[in-house]
Amino acid sequence: MLEPRQLNEADREILDELHEGRASPSYLSEQTGVEQTYINQRLRRLDEHGHVDNLARGLWELVDDPRDADGAGDEDDVEELKRHVRAAGEAIEEQDVDALRRHVRAAYEVISDE
């Protein structure tokens, strides 16, 4: 199992998207702006650690989000919230409405889980 500190930005974006439901690497690439080849690498790593499952060729599902692990306390939530607020600000500057929606939704999930 991975710890939250072992995740990079692409991992977090992949996990955020998989919280919404099953997805293909091409869809994840479209939604995150991360190259599909790198998405595939990150999915394989998350799969090796038991966090995602490849249900069928090219269809992935979230099994266990390492950010929800026991021991991840309020400090982790605050850091995750800060990251999403910063990313939302960048999305506003770049006029990227999809990224803004994604990060606002993720920030809302952080604060509504308490």
C-alpha positions in Angstrom: 0.0 0.0 0.0 1.2 3.5 -0.9 1.2 6.3 1.6 -0.3 9.7 0.6 3.2 11.2 0.6 4.3 8.7 -2.1 1.7 10.0 -4.6 2.6 12.5 -7.2 0.2 15.1 -8.8 -0.7 12.7 -11.7 -1.6 9.9 -9.2 -3.8 12.3 -7.2 -5.6 13.5 -10.4 -6.1 9.9 -11.5 -7.5 9.0 -8.1 -9.8 12.0 -8.2 -11.2 11.0 -11.6 -11.6 7.4 -10.5 -13.7 8.6 -7.5 -16.2 9.6 -10.1 -16.4 6.1 -11.6 -14.6 3.7 -13.9 -12.4 5.2 -16.6 -10.1 4.4 -19.5 -6.6 5.8 -19.7 -7.6 7.9 -22.7 -10.5 9.4 -20.8 -8.2 10.0 -17.8 -5.7 11.7 -20.1 -8.4 14.0 -21.5 -9.6 14.9 -18.1 -6.3 15.5 -16.5 -4.2 16.8 -19.3 -1.5 14.1 -18.5 -0.1 12.1 -21.4 -1.8 8.7 -21.8 1.5 6.9 -21.7 2.3 8.3 -18.3 -1.3 7.6 -17.2 -0.7 4.0 -18.1 2.5 3.9 -16.0 0.8 5.4 -13.0 -2.2 3.1 -13.3 0.2 0.1 -13.3 1.9 1.4 -10.2 -1.4 2.0 -8.4 -2.5 -1.5 -9.5 0.7 -3.1 -8.1 -0.1 -1.6 -4.7 -3.8 -2.6 -4.8 -5.3 0.8 -5.2 -6.9 0.3 -8.6 -8.1 -2.7 -10.6 -8.0 -3.3 -14.4 -11.5 -4.7 -14.9 -11.2 -5.2 -18.6 -8.8 -4.2 -21.3 -8.4 -0.4 -20.7 -11.1 -0.1 -18.0 -10.0 0.9 -14.5 -11.7 1.2 -11.2 -10.7 2.6 -7.8 -10.4 -0.1 -5.2 -8.7 1.7 -2.3 -7.6 5.4 -2.2 -4.4 5.6 -0.3 -5.3 9.1 0.7 -8.1 7.6 2.8 -5.7 5.4 4.8 -5.9 5.3 8.6 -3.4 7.7 10.0 -4.0 10.3 7.4 -5.3 13.0 9.7 -6.5 16.5 9.5 -3.1 17.8 8.3 -3.4 15.7 5.2 -6.9 17.1 4.5 -5.7 20.6 4.9 -2.8 20.0 2.5 -5.1 18.4 0.0 -7.6 21.3 0.3 -4.8 23.8 -0.2 -3.6 21.9 -3.3 -7.1 22.0 -4.8 -7.6 25.7 -4.0 -4.2 26.5 -5.6 -5.1 24.4 -8.6 -8.5 26.0 -8.9 -6.8 29.5 -8.8 -4.5 28.4 -11.7 -7.5 27.1 -13.6 -9.2 30.4 -13.3 -6.1 32.2 -14.6 -5.9 29.8 -17.5 -9.6 30.0 -18.1 -9.8 26.2 -17.9 -13.4 25.6 -16.8 -13.1 21.8 -16.7 -10.1 21.9 -14.4 -11.8 24.5 -12.2 -14.8 22.2 -11.8 -12.7 19.2 -11.1 -10.7 21.0 -8.3 -13.7 22.7 -6.7 -15.5 19.3 -6.6 -12.4 17.6 -5.1 -12.0 20.4 -2.5 -15.7 20.1 -1.6 -15.2 16.3 -1.1 -12.3 17.0 1.3 -14.4 19.3 3.5 -17.6 17.3 3.3 -15.9 14.1 4.5 -15.3 15.5 8.0 
